[in-house]
Amino acid sequence: MSDIAEEIIKVFYPDPAPWPQEKREHFVQRRSEASRRRDEMRKRLTGPAGAPKDSSDLLISELRRLGRAKREVEEQMRLLVTYGREFIRPEPYRLASLAEAAGMSISGVRGMYGLVDIQRVADAIGRPDRKRQVSPVDPSDALPDAGFDAYGRLAPIYPSLYPSAKEEKTVDPREAPKVSDQRQP
């Protein structure tokens, strides 16, 4: 295995130092756990035959793997916040509670999700949100050309959220709001 791979493994799982007044068996347990994790990572960083992968790509591939894991966790957090704010009855979770639990600001939690996320949660749990903005969609109603979301996963496009071009209404310019009709600050 290359020096780069071994050093990356040591960055992730360094040899633990004994804590002051730590019992010896606890220290031995922590040291063996770190060794086990290093062995698992070593196996992951080697090819199928146990030969080392190209060491120049190891750092980049680990960063990519961690980036994917981070995006998955962020998506799960977004869906849980959506559930907590839009589907819990009779009262939603407070923004402050969700923000503290997620390690975010209140404004970050407030703007964290949108209508598509509400629809995904409704579809997952099979019931509408508290405000009845969305209802679960039967998967057979999804358009055949679903496409992919920002994370490369299949993302069905529901007709109720995205009307086709044929269903779009055109606005008559005479009915459009005039600049003078808009509120002035």
Buried (B, 14 or more C-beta within 10 A) or exposed (E): BBEBBBEBBEEEBEEBEEEEEEEEEEBEEBBEEBEEEBEEBBEEBBEEEEEBBEBEEBBEBBEEEEEEEEEEEEBEBBBBBBBBBBBEEEEBBEBEEBBEBBEBEBEBBBEBBEEBBBBBBBBEEEEBBBEEEBBBBEEEEBEEEEEEEEEEEEBBBBEEEEEEEEEEEEEEEEEEEEEEEEEEE
